[in-house]
Amino acid sequence: MLFAAAGVIDLAQEFTQSGGAVGNLVDRINHGYVVDFIDVYYGDWHWPAFNLADSAITCGVILLILDGLFFSSSAKTSVED
């Protein structure tokens, strides 16, 4: 069961990171720059602008970290053996 969950996390991590990278690449090819359209303000505080592709890359990295923390390589290899 753990291996199945880890496999889904691996796939989701790879697809979100790849999809975000391709999205930014397409923007860069089409426009010469990446279009950032999400701009967050709270009072005087300003978060740097980002886009959906950046969010996908960030989610992929978070999944990668969670995978490393909760699905150790020893758990994966024990199921594979």
N, C-alpha and C positions, 0 to 999 in steps of 0.2 A: 504494500500500500504506500509506504513512504517513497519507494522508487517511482511509482506512478505519479505521485504528486510532484516529486522532484523533476520528472520528465516534463510535466506540464509547465512548471515554473521555468525550466530551461528554455522551452520553446517560446513561451511568452516573453521572456527576457531577450532572446535573440531576435524575435520578430519586432518587438517595440523599438529596440535600439536600431535595428536595420531600417525599419520603416521611418524612424525619425531622421536618420542620416540621409536616406534617399529623399525625403521631403525637403530637407535643407539643401541638398544637392540640386534638386529640380528648381527650387527658388533661385539658387545661385546661377544656374545655367540660364534660366528664363529672364531674370531681372538684373543679374550681376551682383546681387546682394540677397541676404535672407530677409524676408518680410516679417517683422515682428509686429503683432497686432494686439497682443494682450498687455495692457499697461495698468498696473495696480498702484493706486494711491490710497493712503490712509492718513488723513491729517497732513502733516508736513513730511511724512515718511513716504518714500517712493521705492518700489521694488523694480529692478531692471526689467525692461520690456522683453517678452518672449513670445513664442508661437506654439502651435500644437505639436510640431515636430520636436521642439525642445522638450516639451512635456513628455512625449513618448520616450525620448532618450533618457530623461530623468527617471521615469517609471521603470525602464529596463535596468538602469543602474541599481535602483532600489531592490528590484527583484534579484539581481545578481548578488547583492549584499545579503539579502534574506536567505537566498539559496546557500551561500557560503556559511552563514551562521547556523541555520537549522537543518540543512541537509548536507552533512559533512561528506567528504569524499570516501570515508570509511564505510558509511551507510550505503553509498552507491555501489562501491566495489563488492560489498558483502552480498548484495542482491544480485549483482551481475555474475558472481562466481557460481 
